[in-house]
Amino acid sequence: MGRNLRGFIGACALAFAVLAGCGPAQAAGWLKAESKHFVVYGQLDERMLRDYAQNLEEFDAVLRLFHGVADTEASPRKFEIYLVNNANFRRVYPHAPDGVVGFYIPAPRDLYAVAMRTGSDKDTNDYAFHEYVHHFMMQNFPYAYPAWMVEGWAEYFMTVDVRPDRIDIGRYSDMRAGTLFASWMPLKDLLGKSVWQIDGEQRGAFYAQAWLLVHYMQATPERHAQLTAYLRAVGQGGEDPVAAMTRVTGQTLPALEQAMRDYIDGKFFYRTLSPKPPIDAEVKITALPASAGDLLMEVQRMKRGVEKEDRARFVADVRKRAAKYEGDRFAQLALANVEIDYGARAIGEDILQRMLKANPDDVEALRLMAESCLQAGDADPDRRAEYFAKARPYLARANKLVPDHYQTLYAYARSRSTDPDYPSENTLNVLLLSHQLAPQVTEISLKTADALIRRDRKDEARTLLKILANAPHRGADAEAAKAMLARLDAPAKTAEAGG
């Protein structure tokens, strides 16, 4: 099935105007919707939140069906997403550039997404679907994809249309369609650069053309085979992504660009999957404590990291907010967190010790105590081994209560980094499990690669680093991975030159 894309632009503009006019819905408090693969937080009414979680489950089922991923076991971790209005978005990301309506944080202390919502039935799920594709692919198919493919693949799937009797994949992207008739970037840059290497004014063109190129390559069996060969050449063979494209397609870059432009003006095909797969969309709704309204966004902001110039004001604000909820567990954890990160560590630890005295099995309090010990060690190199050793009993207890929690495992591996024999075989295995549970977290990937190199498992490290080096949004970490790869390859090149 297909339609001409040019006729769609006017409809896109009208839809945007309708969405822009919707005001935020008001709700009494925060609700949590938990399904098989997702945890969704929002100040929407229960029906909207339930529908959102069910839509995410349908999308997960589509990805599994398309990619051949069985759903026979529980997910290593559920994908968490926070649905927020504009005011709450600014609380968690106060310095967000204009036009940003969501973000995805894969960090050592948490992994979650935030998406702005109006609360209207006309809201779209494009942003959440886009980010979940990244999450899904990294979890199930980690590979050294070129950056344009990473983003284009997410754009290709985010417009999925789930109907009662079928599923349509690859429909028009409302967000990107107009860009294709406004500006194009050189294909050499599209194929050879990452998002963080592209000027802000060209990023819209990068996403739009990445989406179009994936769509074009997926449209026929012949081009799909070319795409497969291209990915193998770049990801496994290390071939230059620009040269590889011209080789596998047999087209110069100008010819390929013209073919893409012609594809816009011709029949634009999408895939239909039928029948619709069975979906487990049971959703449990629970209410968060009243303190979440004052502190949930602040807790999530701490996991992102608070800018240095904002920290004094931020600490004062969290202290003021938490003071309204004396004895409330969520508020006490938030207060302890801000004191440990940016305030008075001794005060934060005193709060946590009182909480643990009342409930020795409070996993969050155990993890925060361990984090405080690790931060103290980072701040005092002369006593680092002592502080890191203090963190371990808290982490051991937390892991016993909730096994295979990637944050706990990674923190434990960090606590062993002062051992004379670091990394021991056991510590390496802990790092590998942490990476397996959260391959999206680049800090863990770098630490795991370093540990593999130290244990002389260089081929495994090289595979991991190639994936990270091509990560489209990981500027500094991607550069660090490239530097590690260069050091790994240097001895071999030296030997070849000398031989």
PyMOL commands that set and color helices and strands:
alter all, ss='L'
color gray80, all
select helices_A, chain A and resi 6-20+46-67+86-92+126-140+147-158+177-181+187-192+195-197+200-218+221-235+241-249+253-265+292-304+308-325+329-342+345-358+363-379+381-401+406-415+425-437+442-454+458-469+475-498
alter helices_A, ss='H'
color red, helices_A
select strands_A, chain A and resi 2-3+31-34+38-42+79-84+102-107+110-116+161-162+167-169+268-269+271-273+284-287
alter strands_A, ss='S'
color yellow, strands_A
deselect
rebuild
show_as cartoon
